[in-house]
Amino acid sequence: MIQKISCLGIIGDGCGGGREFIVEDEVLYAYDPYTKETITLLENIKSAKKISKYRCVLTIECDQEVIQFDLSELKKV
């Protein structure tokens, strides 16, 4: 089953402003609507339920864990 959740980065709120962050099929992507480019940020995200962004950190709530991804360092924290 294809599951897609997303959130938008607010311009001026740290890293990734104006981009859409998407978890689809266990992969985290960043989509830039201006350049139409999509990049893969993280894989193997199991059972994601919700994604949110605060400043430079994406938080992905899953069934078994909460993943935090730092956009300034492009890695999990």
C-alpha positions as CSV (number, residue, x, y, z in Angstrom):
1,M,0.0,0.0,0.0
2,I,1.4,3.4,-1.0
3,Q,1.3,5.8,2.0
4,K,2.2,9.5,1.6
5,I,2.4,12.2,4.2
6,S,3.9,15.6,3.9
7,C,4.5,19.0,5.4
8,L,5.6,22.3,4.0
9,G,8.7,24.3,5.1
10,I,7.8,27.9,6.0
11,I,10.1,30.5,4.4
12,G,12.2,32.2,7.1
13,D,11.8,29.3,9.6
14,G,15.3,27.8,9.3
15,C,16.3,25.2,6.7
16,G,14.2,24.1,3.9
17,G,11.8,27.0,3.7
18,G,9.4,26.7,0.8
19,R,10.1,23.0,0.2
20,E,7.7,20.2,0.7
21,F,8.9,17.3,2.8
22,I,7.3,14.0,1.9
23,V,7.4,10.5,3.3
24,E,6.2,8.0,0.7
25,D,6.9,4.2,0.6
26,E,9.3,4.4,3.5
27,V,11.4,7.2,2.0
28,L,11.8,10.8,3.0
29,Y,12.0,13.3,0.1
30,A,12.4,17.0,-0.2
31,Y,10.7,18.6,-3.1
32,D,11.5,22.2,-4.3
33,P,8.5,23.6,-6.2
34,Y,10.6,26.3,-7.8
35,T,13.2,24.1,-9.4
36,K,10.9,21.0,-9.6
37,E,13.8,19.0,-8.1
38,T,13.3,16.1,-5.6
39,I,16.1,14.7,-3.5
40,T,16.1,11.7,-1.2
41,L,17.0,12.4,2.4
42,L,16.4,9.2,4.3
43,E,15.2,5.6,3.7
44,N,13.7,2.7,5.7
45,I,11.1,4.8,7.5
46,K,8.6,2.2,8.8
47,S,4.9,3.0,9.3
48,A,5.1,6.8,9.3
49,K,2.0,8.4,10.6
50,K,2.9,12.2,10.8
51,I,5.6,14.5,9.7
52,S,6.3,18.0,11.1
53,K,9.0,20.6,10.8
54,Y,10.4,23.1,13.4
55,R,13.3,25.2,12.2
56,C,15.9,22.8,10.8
57,V,14.5,19.6,12.3
58,L,11.9,17.3,10.7
59,T,10.1,15.0,13.1
60,I,8.5,11.8,11.7
61,E,6.2,9.9,14.1
62,C,6.1,6.2,13.3
63,D,4.4,3.3,15.0
64,Q,7.5,2.1,16.8
65,E,9.7,5.2,16.9
66,V,10.0,9.0,16.5
67,I,12.7,10.0,14.0
68,Q,14.3,13.4,14.0
69,F,16.2,14.5,10.9
70,D,18.4,17.6,11.0
71,L,18.2,19.4,7.7
72,S,21.3,21.5,8.3
73,E,23.4,18.4,8.7
74,L,21.3,16.1,6.5
75,K,21.3,13.3,9.1
76,K,19.3,11.7,11.9
77,V,19.8,13.2,15.3
